[in-house]
Amino acid sequence: ITADKTQMKETVNQDLGEPFSPIGGQLSDEDLDACIREYGMGPRGDQRPVMGVDVGAWLHVTIRGRPEGDKGERPLLFVAEVDTWDELGRIVKRFNVSSCVIDFLPETTKAKEFQAAFPDIVWLCLFSESETAAARSDDGVRWDIENGVIHVNRTMAMDRTFERFYEQENTLPVSIRNVDG
C-alpha cells in the first residue's frame, strides 16, 4: 500500500475504474445539511445571478444568487442537466443572468457560439493544474478580458468551492433532496 495520493488515485481510477476521493476530498452529508436554508429555487425578481456550466455529455448548469445577508450567503437558484445549447440560452434569459462561466473544452465551437450569442455575459473557462499565471495569482484566476477567457487553476477553484460550503456561504434550498442527480 502506498501513501502517495497520486498513485492511489491512478490505481483506484484507472485500475479499478472507480472514483477516488482522498480524505477531505468530498463534502459530507453533514456539511451539505448545514447549508440548507428555507427558500425555494427559481428566479428572484430583478436580481441578476451568476451561472456556471460544466460541459460533458450534458450541460451541467448551476445558478447562484449574488451574496446576500451578513454572511454573504449565495443561494442556489437552479441546478440541472440540460440537453441543448438552445435550452441553456433560454435559462440565461429566464434568470436574467449577469455572468456565466462555461467550460471552453471539449465543445470549443459550441462554447464560442454561445459566447457570441451572449456577449459581455459569457466567459470561456480553461482549467489547468500546472504552474500557470492563474496558479501563481492569489485566487488562482487570470482574466483574459480581450478574448473573454478565464484561466483557472482547478485545484484552487475546487478548494474555494469546498470552503464556501464549509463556511456555509453556498446555501441549498430546503427542496434540494428532491433534485435528481
Secondary structure, DSSP 8 states (H G I E B T S, - for coil): ----HHHHHHIIIIIS------TTSS--HHHHHTTEES---S--TT---EEEEEESSSEEEEEE---BTTTTBEEEEEEEEES-HHHHHHHHHHHT-SEEEEE-SS-HHHHHHHHHHSTTTEEEEEEE-SS-HHHHSTTSEEEEGGGTEEEEEHHHHHHHHHHHHHTT-EEEEGGGGGS--
